[in-house]
């Protein structure tokens, strides 16, 4: 069950960090809070949530083996290594920790009115061999364009 949860968190993060899913950067905000409305850090949060679960997995074994000191060590020390960045990623993520496409998007303005796909990225996606990845990427480019048009129309 834990493995399925980690996979469910890791796969969207993998797609986003690889650059196949970029519409999250320009999507409408989930929250109404002004200080959270500028930029989304959703995939980074997913990735850190998955790392937190992976960090906690050995504690299940230690609980079953009745190794209380090892279990406490994981919860008292190791748990916080991914958990603190996870909490911070809800509101901020350093651009230099992101992939190249993300850093370029942030350098270009990094707002909902800036398309996260460059002309070269769109051409590269169109040149991909036919398959699920190409279809998913082209669909995401169109979704991103729609979000950017909505942002420009509404002054976001």
Chimera marker file (.cmm) of the C-alpha trace (Angstrom):
<marker_set name="trace">
<marker id="1" x="0.000" y="0.000" z="0.000" r="1" g="1" b="0" radius="0.5"/>
<marker id="2" x="2.804" y="2.388" z="0.880" r="1" g="1" b="0" radius="0.5"/>
<marker id="3" x="4.522" y="1.522" z="-2.408" r="1" g="1" b="0" radius="0.5"/>
<marker id="4" x="1.392" y="2.477" z="-4.334" r="1" g="1" b="0" radius="0.5"/>
<marker id="5" x="1.208" y="5.773" z="-2.475" r="1" g="1" b="0" radius="0.5"/>
<marker id="6" x="4.852" y="6.527" z="-3.262" r="1" g="1" b="0" radius="0.5"/>
<marker id="7" x="4.302" y="5.644" z="-6.924" r="1" g="1" b="0" radius="0.5"/>
<marker id="8" x="1.185" y="7.827" z="-7.060" r="1" g="1" b="0" radius="0.5"/>
<marker id="9" x="3.225" y="10.735" z="-5.730" r="1" g="1" b="0" radius="0.5"/>
<marker id="10" x="6.376" y="10.047" z="-7.721" r="1" g="1" b="0" radius="0.5"/>
<marker id="11" x="4.919" y="9.594" z="-11.212" r="1" g="1" b="0" radius="0.5"/>
<marker id="12" x="3.375" y="13.086" z="-11.577" r="1" g="1" b="0" radius="0.5"/>
<marker id="13" x="6.503" y="14.588" z="-10.020" r="1" g="1" b="0" radius="0.5"/>
<marker id="14" x="8.638" y="12.657" z="-12.511" r="1" g="1" b="0" radius="0.5"/>
<marker id="15" x="6.549" y="13.884" z="-15.461" r="1" g="1" b="0" radius="0.5"/>
<marker id="16" x="6.719" y="17.459" z="-14.223" r="1" g="1" b="0" radius="0.5"/>
<marker id="17" x="10.427" y="17.497" z="-13.503" r="1" g="1" b="0" radius="0.5"/>
<marker id="18" x="11.207" y="15.755" z="-16.807" r="1" g="1" b="0" radius="0.5"/>
<marker id="19" x="9.258" y="18.488" z="-18.565" r="1" g="1" b="0" radius="0.5"/>
<marker id="20" x="6.370" y="16.511" z="-20.063" r="1" g="1" b="0" radius="0.5"/>
<marker id="21" x="3.846" y="18.121" z="-17.708" r="1" g="1" b="0" radius="0.5"/>
<marker id="22" x="4.271" y="21.883" z="-17.373" r="1" g="1" b="0" radius="0.5"/>
<marker id="23" x="0.714" y="23.178" z="-17.198" r="1" g="1" b="0" radius="0.5"/>
<marker id="24" x="0.921" y="23.129" z="-13.391" r="1" g="1" b="0" radius="0.5"/>
<marker id="25" x="3.124" y="26.238" z="-13.605" r="1" g="1" b="0" radius="0.5"/>
<marker id="26" x="0.377" y="28.318" z="-15.212" r="1" g="1" b="0" radius="0.5"/>
<marker id="27" x="-2.754" y="26.668" z="-13.785" r="1" g="1" b="0" radius="0.5"/>
<marker id="28" x="-5.195" y="28.643" z="-11.691" r="1" g="1" b="0" radius="0.5"/>
<marker id="29" x="-4.324" y="28.684" z="-8.005" r="1" g="1" b="0" radius="0.5"/>
<marker id="30" x="-6.118" y="26.334" z="-5.670" r="1" g="1" b="0" radius="0.5"/>
<marker id="31" x="-6.073" y="28.793" z="-2.806" r="1" g="1" b="0" radius="0.5"/>
<marker id="32" x="-7.441" y="32.289" z="-2.509" r="1" g="1" b="0" radius="0.5"/>
<marker id="33" x="-4.597" y="33.465" z="-0.262" r="1" g="1" b="0" radius="0.5"/>
<marker id="34" x="-2.719" y="36.224" z="-2.095" r="1" g="1" b="0" radius="0.5"/>
<marker id="35" x="0.701" y="35.150" z="-0.817" r="1" g="1" b="0" radius="0.5"/>
<marker id="36" x="0.203" y="31.656" z="-2.292" r="1" g="1" b="0" radius="0.5"/>
<marker id="37" x="-1.136" y="32.797" z="-5.661" r="1" g="1" b="0" radius="0.5"/>
<marker id="38" x="2.095" y="33.710" z="-7.447" r="1" g="1" b="0" radius="0.5"/>
<marker id="39" x="3.710" y="30.367" z="-8.305" r="1" g="1" b="0" radius="0.5"/>
<marker id="40" x="2.822" y="26.724" z="-7.809" r="1" g="1" b="0" radius="0.5"/>
<marker id="41" x="5.385" y="24.248" z="-6.484" r="1" g="1" b="0" radius="0.5"/>
<marker id="42" x="3.103" y="21.225" z="-6.729" r="1" g="1" b="0" radius="0.5"/>
<marker id="43" x="5.506" y="18.605" z="-8.240" r="1" g="1" b="0" radius="0.5"/>
<marker id="44" x="8.234" y="19.487" z="-5.784" r="1" g="1" b="0" radius="0.5"/>
<marker id="45" x="5.776" y="18.980" z="-2.951" r="1" g="1" b="0" radius="0.5"/>
<marker id="46" x="4.714" y="15.618" z="-4.414" r="1" g="1" b="0" radius="0.5"/>
<marker id="47" x="8.323" y="14.503" z="-4.732" r="1" g="1" b="0" radius="0.5"/>
<marker id="48" x="9.112" y="15.419" z="-1.131" r="1" g="1" b="0" radius="0.5"/>
<marker id="49" x="5.940" y="13.737" z="0.126" r="1" g="1" b="0" radius="0.5"/>
<marker id="50" x="7.084" y="10.551" z="-1.621" r="1" g="1" b="0" radius="0.5"/>
<marker id="51" x="10.551" y="10.879" z="-0.067" r="1" g="1" b="0" radius="0.5"/>
<marker id="52" x="8.962" y="11.331" z="3.342" r="1" g="1" b="0" radius="0.5"/>
<marker id="53" x="7.007" y="8.094" z="2.916" r="1" g="1" b="0" radius="0.5"/>
<marker id="54" x="10.132" y="6.256" z="1.752" r="1" g="1" b="0" radius="0.5"/>
<marker id="55" x="11.995" y="7.567" z="4.803" r="1" g="1" b="0" radius="0.5"/>
<marker id="56" x="9.264" y="6.265" z="7.089" r="1" g="1" b="0" radius="0.5"/>
<marker id="57" x="9.008" y="2.773" z="5.545" r="1" g="1" b="0" radius="0.5"/>
<marker id="58" x="11.772" y="1.211" z="7.676" r="1" g="1" b="0" radius="0.5"/>
<marker id="59" x="9.906" y="2.290" z="10.807" r="1" g="1" b="0" radius="0.5"/>
<marker id="60" x="7.188" y="-0.231" z="9.919" r="1" g="1" b="0" radius="0.5"/>
<marker id="61" x="9.768" y="-3.010" z="9.937" r="1" g="1" b="0" radius="0.5"/>
<marker id="62" x="11.298" y="-1.743" z="13.168" r="1" g="1" b="0" radius="0.5"/>
<marker id="63" x="7.846" y="-1.626" z="14.750" r="1" g="1" b="0" radius="0.5"/>
<marker id="64" x="7.209" y="-5.240" z="13.750" r="1" g="1" b="0" radius="0.5"/>
<marker id="65" x="10.612" y="-6.307" z="15.107" r="1" g="1" b="0" radius="0.5"/>
<marker id="66" x="10.034" y="-4.326" z="18.309" r="1" g="1" b="0" radius="0.5"/>
<marker id="67" x="13.185" y="-2.233" z="17.763" r="1" g="1" b="0" radius="0.5"/>
<marker id="68" x="11.893" y="0.808" z="19.558" r="1" g="1" b="0" radius="0.5"/>
<marker id="69" x="15.154" y="2.811" z="19.457" r="1" g="1" b="0" radius="0.5"/>
<marker id="70" x="15.497" y="2.443" z="15.693" r="1" g="1" b="0" radius="0.5"/>
<marker id="71" x="11.852" y="3.396" z="15.166" r="1" g="1" b="0" radius="0.5"/>
<marker id="72" x="12.205" y="6.438" z="17.396" r="1" g="1" b="0" radius="0.5"/>
<marker id="73" x="15.375" y="7.483" z="15.561" r="1" g="1" b="0" radius="0.5"/>
<marker id="74" x="13.522" y="7.468" z="12.249" r="1" g="1" b="0" radius="0.5"/>
<marker id="75" x="10.620" y="9.504" z="13.598" r="1" g="1" b="0" radius="0.5"/>
<marker id="76" x="12.736" y="11.887" z="15.659" r="1" g="1" b="0" radius="0.5"/>
<marker id="77" x="15.575" y="12.540" z="13.193" r="1" g="1" b="0" radius="0.5"/>
<marker id="78" x="15.223" y="11.060" z="9.687" r="1" g="1" b="0" radius="0.5"/>
<marker id="79" x="11.568" y="12.013" z="9.277" r="1" g="1" b="0" radius="0.5"/>
<marker id="80" x="12.423" y="15.718" z="9.469" r="1" g="1" b="0" radius="0.5"/>
<marker id="81" x="15.041" y="15.644" z="6.698" r="1" g="1" b="0" radius="0.5"/>
<marker id="82" x="12.444" y="15.510" z="3.893" r="1" g="1" b="0" radius="0.5"/>
<marker id="83" x="9.598" y="16.919" z="6.013" r="1" g="1" b="0" radius="0.5"/>
<marker id="84" x="11.054" y="20.403" z="6.541" r="1" g="1" b="0" radius="0.5"/>
<marker id="85" x="11.646" y="20.967" z="2.807" r="1" g="1" b="0" radius="0.5"/>
<marker id="86" x="8.173" y="19.502" z="2.183" r="1" g="1" b="0" radius="0.5"/>
<marker id="87" x="6.589" y="22.139" z="4.417" r="1" g="1" b="0" radius="0.5"/>
<marker id="88" x="8.662" y="24.900" z="2.811" r="1" g="1" b="0" radius="0.5"/>
<marker id="89" x="7.751" y="23.674" z="-0.698" r="1" g="1" b="0" radius="0.5"/>
<marker id="90" x="4.117" y="24.557" z="-0.022" r="1" g="1" b="0" radius="0.5"/>
<marker id="91" x="5.054" y="28.239" z="-0.362" r="1" g="1" b="0" radius="0.5"/>
<marker id="92" x="8.550" y="28.441" z="-1.928" r="1" g="1" b="0" radius="0.5"/>
<marker id="93" x="11.004" y="26.485" z="-4.039" r="1" g="1" b="0" radius="0.5"/>
<marker id="94" x="14.462" y="27.689" z="-5.073" r="1" g="1" b="0" radius="0.5"/>
<marker id="95" x="14.528" y="27.928" z="-8.881" r="1" g="1" b="0" radius="0.5"/>
<marker id="96" x="18.060" y="26.517" z="-9.080" r="1" g="1" b="0" radius="0.5"/>
<marker id="97" x="16.763" y="23.211" z="-7.618" r="1" g="1" b="0" radius="0.5"/>
<marker id="98" x="14.381" y="22.820" z="-10.524" r="1" g="1" b="0" radius="0.5"/>
<marker id="99" x="15.064" y="21.300" z="-13.935" r="1" g="1" b="0" radius="0.5"/>
<marker id="100" x="16.470" y="23.413" z="-16.776" r="1" g="1" b="0" radius="0.5"/>
<marker id="101" x="13.107" y="24.109" z="-18.381" r="1" g="1" b="0" radius="0.5"/>
<marker id="102" x="11.772" y="25.352" z="-15.019" r="1" g="1" b="0" radius="0.5"/>
<marker id="103" x="14.764" y="27.644" z="-14.493" r="1" g="1" b="0" radius="0.5"/>
<marker id="104" x="14.291" y="29.088" z="-18.017" r="1" g="1" b="0" radius="0.5"/>
<marker id="105" x="10.604" y="29.669" z="-17.356" r="1" g="1" b="0" radius="0.5"/>
<marker id="106" x="11.345" y="31.402" z="-14.050" r="1" g="1" b="0" radius="0.5"/>
<marker id="107" x="14.030" y="33.555" z="-15.750" r="1" g="1" b="0" radius="0.5"/>
<marker id="108" x="11.472" y="34.568" z="-18.405" r="1" g="1" b="0" radius="0.5"/>
<marker id="109" x="9.141" y="35.912" z="-15.730" r="1" g="1" b="0" radius="0.5"/>
<marker id="110" x="7.774" y="32.716" z="-14.208" r="1" g="1" b="0" radius="0.5"/>
<marker id="111" x="4.163" y="33.808" z="-13.908" r="1" g="1" b="0" radius="0.5"/>
<marker id="112" x="0.861" y="32.419" z="-15.128" r="1" g="1" b="0" radius="0.5"/>
<marker id="113" x="1.003" y="34.775" z="-18.106" r="1" g="1" b="0" radius="0.5"/>
<marker id="114" x="4.305" y="33.274" z="-19.372" r="1" g="1" b="0" radius="0.5"/>
<marker id="115" x="4.090" y="30.041" z="-21.368" r="1" g="1" b="0" radius="0.5"/>
<marker id="116" x="6.420" y="27.395" z="-19.858" r="1" g="1" b="0" radius="0.5"/>
<marker id="117" x="7.099" y="25.987" z="-23.344" r="1" g="1" b="0" radius="0.5"/>
<marker id="118" x="9.610" y="27.678" z="-25.646" r="1" g="1" b="0" radius="0.5"/>
<marker id="119" x="9.300" y="27.409" z="-29.419" r="1" g="1" b="0" radius="0.5"/>
<marker id="120" x="12.174" y="24.899" z="-29.346" r="1" g="1" b="0" radius="0.5"/>
<marker id="121" x="10.367" y="22.806" z="-26.716" r="1" g="1" b="0" radius="0.5"/>
<marker id="122" x="7.189" y="22.743" z="-28.808" r="1" g="1" b="0" radius="0.5"/>
<marker id="123" x="9.133" y="21.742" z="-31.931" r="1" g="1" b="0" radius="0.5"/>
<marker id="124" x="10.937" y="18.991" z="-29.989" r="1" g="1" b="0" radius="0.5"/>
<marker id="125" x="7.603" y="17.692" z="-28.668" r="1" g="1" b="0" radius="0.5"/>
<marker id="126" x="6.148" y="17.645" z="-32.175" r="1" g="1" b="0" radius="0.5"/>
<marker id="127" x="9.210" y="15.702" z="-33.380" r="1" g="1" b="0" radius="0.5"/>
<marker id="128" x="8.789" y="12.951" z="-30.789" r="1" g="1" b="0" radius="0.5"/>
<marker id="129" x="7.872" y="9.528" z="-32.174" r="1" g="1" b="0" radius="0.5"/>
<marker id="130" x="4.166" y="8.758" z="-32.173" r="1" g="1" b="0" radius="0.5"/>
<marker id="131" x="3.005" y="7.365" z="-28.860" r="1" g="1" b="0" radius="0.5"/>
<marker id="132" x="1.591" y="8.166" z="-25.441" r="1" g="1" b="0" radius="0.5"/>
<marker id="133" x="4.416" y="10.516" z="-24.466" r="1" g="1" b="0" radius="0.5"/>
<marker id="134" x="4.010" y="12.670" z="-27.580" r="1" g="1" b="0" radius="0.5"/>
<marker id="135" x="0.219" y="12.787" z="-27.225" r="1" g="1" b="0" radius="0.5"/>
<marker id="136" x="0.452" y="13.629" z="-23.509" r="1" g="1" b="0" radius="0.5"/>
<marker id="137" x="3.060" y="16.348" z="-24.122" r="1" g="1" b="0" radius="0.5"/>
<marker id="138" x="1.171" y="17.980" z="-26.994" r="1" g="1" b="0" radius="0.5"/>
<marker id="139" x="-2.034" y="17.888" z="-24.922" r="1" g="1" b="0" radius="0.5"/>
<marker id="140" x="-0.172" y="19.578" z="-22.085" r="1" g="1" b="0" radius="0.5"/>
<marker id="141" x="1.158" y="22.284" z="-24.405" r="1" g="1" b="0" radius="0.5"/>
<marker id="142" x="-2.401" y="23.090" z="-25.486" r="1" g="1" b="0" radius="0.5"/>
<marker id="143" x="-3.597" y="23.075" z="-21.871" r="1" g="1" b="0" radius="0.5"/>
<marker id="144" x="-0.759" y="25.431" z="-20.923" r="1" g="1" b="0" radius="0.5"/>
<marker id="145" x="-1.673" y="27.787" z="-23.759" r="1" g="1" b="0" radius="0.5"/>
<marker id="146" x="-5.275" y="27.840" z="-22.549" r="1" g="1" b="0" radius="0.5"/>
<marker id="147" x="-4.218" y="28.669" z="-18.986" r="1" g="1" b="0" radius="0.5"/>
<marker id="148" x="-1.918" y="31.468" z="-20.224" r="1" g="1" b="0" radius="0.5"/>
<marker id="149" x="-4.708" y="32.958" z="-22.369" r="1" g="1" b="0" radius="0.5"/>
<marker id="150" x="-7.039" y="32.826" z="-19.360" r="1" g="1" b="0" radius="0.5"/>
<marker id="151" x="-4.414" y="34.503" z="-17.178" r="1" g="1" b="0" radius="0.5"/>
<marker id="152" x="-3.828" y="37.257" z="-19.731" r="1" g="1" b="0" radius="0.5"/>
<marker id="153" x="-7.575" y="37.814" z="-20.178" r="1" g="1" b="0" radius="0.5"/>
<marker id="154" x="-8.135" y="38.096" z="-16.413" r="1" g="1" b="0" radius="0.5"/>
<marker id="155" x="-4.982" y="40.062" z="-15.594" r="1" g="1" b="0" radius="0.5"/>
<marker id="156" x="-3.428" y="37.396" z="-13.402" r="1" g="1" b="0" radius="0.5"/>
<link id1="1" id2="2" r="1" g="1" b="0" radius="0.2"/>
<link id1="2" id2="3" r="1" g="1" b="0" radius="0.2"/>
<link id1="3" id2="4" r="1" g="1" b="0" radius="0.2"/>
<link id1="4" id2="5" r="1" g="1" b="0" radius="0.2"/>
<link id1="5" id2="6" r="1" g="1" b="0" radius="0.2"/>
<link id1="6" id2="7" r="1" g="1" b="0" radius="0.2"/>
<link id1="7" id2="8" r="1" g="1" b="0" radius="0.2"/>
<link id1="8" id2="9" r="1" g="1" b="0" radius="0.2"/>
<link id1="9" id2="10" r="1" g="1" b="0" radius="0.2"/>
<link id1="10" id2="11" r="1" g="1" b="0" radius="0.2"/>
<link id1="11" id2="12" r="1" g="1" b="0" radius="0.2"/>
<link id1="12" id2="13" r="1" g="1" b="0" radius="0.2"/>
<link id1="13" id2="14" r="1" g="1" b="0" radius="0.2"/>
<link id1="14" id2="15" r="1" g="1" b="0" radius="0.2"/>
<link id1="15" id2="16" r="1" g="1" b="0" radius="0.2"/>
<link id1="16" id2="17" r="1" g="1" b="0" radius="0.2"/>
<link id1="17" id2="18" r="1" g="1" b="0" radius="0.2"/>
<link id1="18" id2="19" r="1" g="1" b="0" radius="0.2"/>
<link id1="19" id2="20" r="1" g="1" b="0" radius="0.2"/>
<link id1="20" id2="21" r="1" g="1" b="0" radius="0.2"/>
<link id1="21" id2="22" r="1" g="1" b="0" radius="0.2"/>
<link id1="22" id2="23" r="1" g="1" b="0" radius="0.2"/>
<link id1="23" id2="24" r="1" g="1" b="0" radius="0.2"/>
<link id1="24" id2="25" r="1" g="1" b="0" radius="0.2"/>
<link id1="25" id2="26" r="1" g="1" b="0" radius="0.2"/>
<link id1="26" id2="27" r="1" g="1" b="0" radius="0.2"/>
<link id1="27" id2="28" r="1" g="1" b="0" radius="0.2"/>
<link id1="28" id2="29" r="1" g="1" b="0" radius="0.2"/>
<link id1="29" id2="30" r="1" g="1" b="0" radius="0.2"/>
<link id1="30" id2="31" r="1" g="1" b="0" radius="0.2"/>
<link id1="31" id2="32" r="1" g="1" b="0" radius="0.2"/>
<link id1="32" id2="33" r="1" g="1" b="0" radius="0.2"/>
<link id1="33" id2="34" r="1" g="1" b="0" radius="0.2"/>
<link id1="34" id2="35" r="1" g="1" b="0" radius="0.2"/>
<link id1="35" id2="36" r="1" g="1" b="0" radius="0.2"/>
<link id1="36" id2="37" r="1" g="1" b="0" radius="0.2"/>
<link id1="37" id2="38" r="1" g="1" b="0" radius="0.2"/>
<link id1="38" id2="39" r="1" g="1" b="0" radius="0.2"/>
<link id1="39" id2="40" r="1" g="1" b="0" radius="0.2"/>
<link id1="40" id2="41" r="1" g="1" b="0" radius="0.2"/>
<link id1="41" id2="42" r="1" g="1" b="0" radius="0.2"/>
<link id1="42" id2="43" r="1" g="1" b="0" radius="0.2"/>
<link id1="43" id2="44" r="1" g="1" b="0" radius="0.2"/>
<link id1="44" id2="45" r="1" g="1" b="0" radius="0.2"/>
<link id1="45" id2="46" r="1" g="1" b="0" radius="0.2"/>
<link id1="46" id2="47" r="1" g="1" b="0" radius="0.2"/>
<link id1="47" id2="48" r="1" g="1" b="0" radius="0.2"/>
<link id1="48" id2="49" r="1" g="1" b="0" radius="0.2"/>
<link id1="49" id2="50" r="1" g="1" b="0" radius="0.2"/>
<link id1="50" id2="51" r="1" g="1" b="0" radius="0.2"/>
<link id1="51" id2="52" r="1" g="1" b="0" radius="0.2"/>
<link id1="52" id2="53" r="1" g="1" b="0" radius="0.2"/>
<link id1="53" id2="54" r="1" g="1" b="0" radius="0.2"/>
<link id1="54" id2="55" r="1" g="1" b="0" radius="0.2"/>
<link id1="55" id2="56" r="1" g="1" b="0" radius="0.2"/>
<link id1="56" id2="57" r="1" g="1" b="0" radius="0.2"/>
<link id1="57" id2="58" r="1" g="1" b="0" radius="0.2"/>
<link id1="58" id2="59" r="1" g="1" b="0" radius="0.2"/>
<link id1="59" id2="60" r="1" g="1" b="0" radius="0.2"/>
<link id1="60" id2="61" r="1" g="1" b="0" radius="0.2"/>
<link id1="61" id2="62" r="1" g="1" b="0" radius="0.2"/>
<link id1="62" id2="63" r="1" g="1" b="0" radius="0.2"/>
<link id1="63" id2="64" r="1" g="1" b="0" radius="0.2"/>
<link id1="64" id2="65" r="1" g="1" b="0" radius="0.2"/>
<link id1="65" id2="66" r="1" g="1" b="0" radius="0.2"/>
<link id1="66" id2="67" r="1" g="1" b="0" radius="0.2"/>
<link id1="67" id2="68" r="1" g="1" b="0" radius="0.2"/>
<link id1="68" id2="69" r="1" g="1" b="0" radius="0.2"/>
<link id1="69" id2="70" r="1" g="1" b="0" radius="0.2"/>
<link id1="70" id2="71" r="1" g="1" b="0" radius="0.2"/>
<link id1="71" id2="72" r="1" g="1" b="0" radius="0.2"/>
<link id1="72" id2="73" r="1" g="1" b="0" radius="0.2"/>
<link id1="73" id2="74" r="1" g="1" b="0" radius="0.2"/>
<link id1="74" id2="75" r="1" g="1" b="0" radius="0.2"/>
<link id1="75" id2="76" r="1" g="1" b="0" radius="0.2"/>
<link id1="76" id2="77" r="1" g="1" b="0" radius="0.2"/>
<link id1="77" id2="78" r="1" g="1" b="0" radius="0.2"/>
<link id1="78" id2="79" r="1" g="1" b="0" radius="0.2"/>
<link id1="79" id2="80" r="1" g="1" b="0" radius="0.2"/>
<link id1="80" id2="81" r="1" g="1" b="0" radius="0.2"/>
<link id1="81" id2="82" r="1" g="1" b="0" radius="0.2"/>
<link id1="82" id2="83" r="1" g="1" b="0" radius="0.2"/>
<link id1="83" id2="84" r="1" g="1" b="0" radius="0.2"/>
<link id1="84" id2="85" r="1" g="1" b="0" radius="0.2"/>
<link id1="85" id2="86" r="1" g="1" b="0" radius="0.2"/>
<link id1="86" id2="87" r="1" g="1" b="0" radius="0.2"/>
<link id1="87" id2="88" r="1" g="1" b="0" radius="0.2"/>
<link id1="88" id2="89" r="1" g="1" b="0" radius="0.2"/>
<link id1="89" id2="90" r="1" g="1" b="0" radius="0.2"/>
<link id1="90" id2="91" r="1" g="1" b="0" radius="0.2"/>
<link id1="91" id2="92" r="1" g="1" b="0" radius="0.2"/>
<link id1="92" id2="93" r="1" g="1" b="0" radius="0.2"/>
<link id1="93" id2="94" r="1" g="1" b="0" radius="0.2"/>
<link id1="94" id2="95" r="1" g="1" b="0" radius="0.2"/>
<link id1="95" id2="96" r="1" g="1" b="0" radius="0.2"/>
<link id1="96" id2="97" r="1" g="1" b="0" radius="0.2"/>
<link id1="97" id2="98" r="1" g="1" b="0" radius="0.2"/>
<link id1="98" id2="99" r="1" g="1" b="0" radius="0.2"/>
<link id1="99" id2="100" r="1" g="1" b="0" radius="0.2"/>
<link id1="100" id2="101" r="1" g="1" b="0" radius="0.2"/>
<link id1="101" id2="102" r="1" g="1" b="0" radius="0.2"/>
<link id1="102" id2="103" r="1" g="1" b="0" radius="0.2"/>
<link id1="103" id2="104" r="1" g="1" b="0" radius="0.2"/>
<link id1="104" id2="105" r="1" g="1" b="0" radius="0.2"/>
<link id1="105" id2="106" r="1" g="1" b="0" radius="0.2"/>
<link id1="106" id2="107" r="1" g="1" b="0" radius="0.2"/>
<link id1="107" id2="108" r="1" g="1" b="0" radius="0.2"/>
<link id1="108" id2="109" r="1" g="1" b="0" radius="0.2"/>
<link id1="109" id2="110" r="1" g="1" b="0" radius="0.2"/>
<link id1="110" id2="111" r="1" g="1" b="0" radius="0.2"/>
<link id1="111" id2="112" r="1" g="1" b="0" radius="0.2"/>
<link id1="112" id2="113" r="1" g="1" b="0" radius="0.2"/>
<link id1="113" id2="114" r="1" g="1" b="0" radius="0.2"/>
<link id1="114" id2="115" r="1" g="1" b="0" radius="0.2"/>
<link id1="115" id2="116" r="1" g="1" b="0" radius="0.2"/>
<link id1="116" id2="117" r="1" g="1" b="0" radius="0.2"/>
<link id1="117" id2="118" r="1" g="1" b="0" radius="0.2"/>
<link id1="118" id2="119" r="1" g="1" b="0" radius="0.2"/>
<link id1="119" id2="120" r="1" g="1" b="0" radius="0.2"/>
<link id1="120" id2="121" r="1" g="1" b="0" radius="0.2"/>
<link id1="121" id2="122" r="1" g="1" b="0" radius="0.2"/>
<link id1="122" id2="123" r="1" g="1" b="0" radius="0.2"/>
<link id1="123" id2="124" r="1" g="1" b="0" radius="0.2"/>
<link id1="124" id2="125" r="1" g="1" b="0" radius="0.2"/>
<link id1="125" id2="126" r="1" g="1" b="0" radius="0.2"/>
<link id1="126" id2="127" r="1" g="1" b="0" radius="0.2"/>
<link id1="127" id2="128" r="1" g="1" b="0" radius="0.2"/>
<link id1="128" id2="129" r="1" g="1" b="0" radius="0.2"/>
<link id1="129" id2="130" r="1" g="1" b="0" radius="0.2"/>
<link id1="130" id2="131" r="1" g="1" b="0" radius="0.2"/>
<link id1="131" id2="132" r="1" g="1" b="0" radius="0.2"/>
<link id1="132" id2="133" r="1" g="1" b="0" radius="0.2"/>
<link id1="133" id2="134" r="1" g="1" b="0" radius="0.2"/>
<link id1="134" id2="135" r="1" g="1" b="0" radius="0.2"/>
<link id1="135" id2="136" r="1" g="1" b="0" radius="0.2"/>
<link id1="136" id2="137" r="1" g="1" b="0" radius="0.2"/>
<link id1="137" id2="138" r="1" g="1" b="0" radius="0.2"/>
<link id1="138" id2="139" r="1" g="1" b="0" radius="0.2"/>
<link id1="139" id2="140" r="1" g="1" b="0" radius="0.2"/>
<link id1="140" id2="141" r="1" g="1" b="0" radius="0.2"/>
<link id1="141" id2="142" r="1" g="1" b="0" radius="0.2"/>
<link id1="142" id2="143" r="1" g="1" b="0" radius="0.2"/>
<link id1="143" id2="144" r="1" g="1" b="0" radius="0.2"/>
<link id1="144" id2="145" r="1" g="1" b="0" radius="0.2"/>
<link id1="145" id2="146" r="1" g="1" b="0" radius="0.2"/>
<link id1="146" id2="147" r="1" g="1" b="0" radius="0.2"/>
<link id1="147" id2="148" r="1" g="1" b="0" radius="0.2"/>
<link id1="148" id2="149" r="1" g="1" b="0" radius="0.2"/>
<link id1="149" id2="150" r="1" g="1" b="0" radius="0.2"/>
<link id1="150" id2="151" r="1" g="1" b="0" radius="0.2"/>
<link id1="151" id2="152" r="1" g="1" b="0" radius="0.2"/>
<link id1="152" id2="153" r="1" g="1" b="0" radius="0.2"/>
<link id1="153" id2="154" r="1" g="1" b="0" radius="0.2"/>
<link id1="154" id2="155" r="1" g="1" b="0" radius="0.2"/>
<link id1="155" id2="156" r="1" g="1" b="0" radius="0.2"/>
</marker_set>
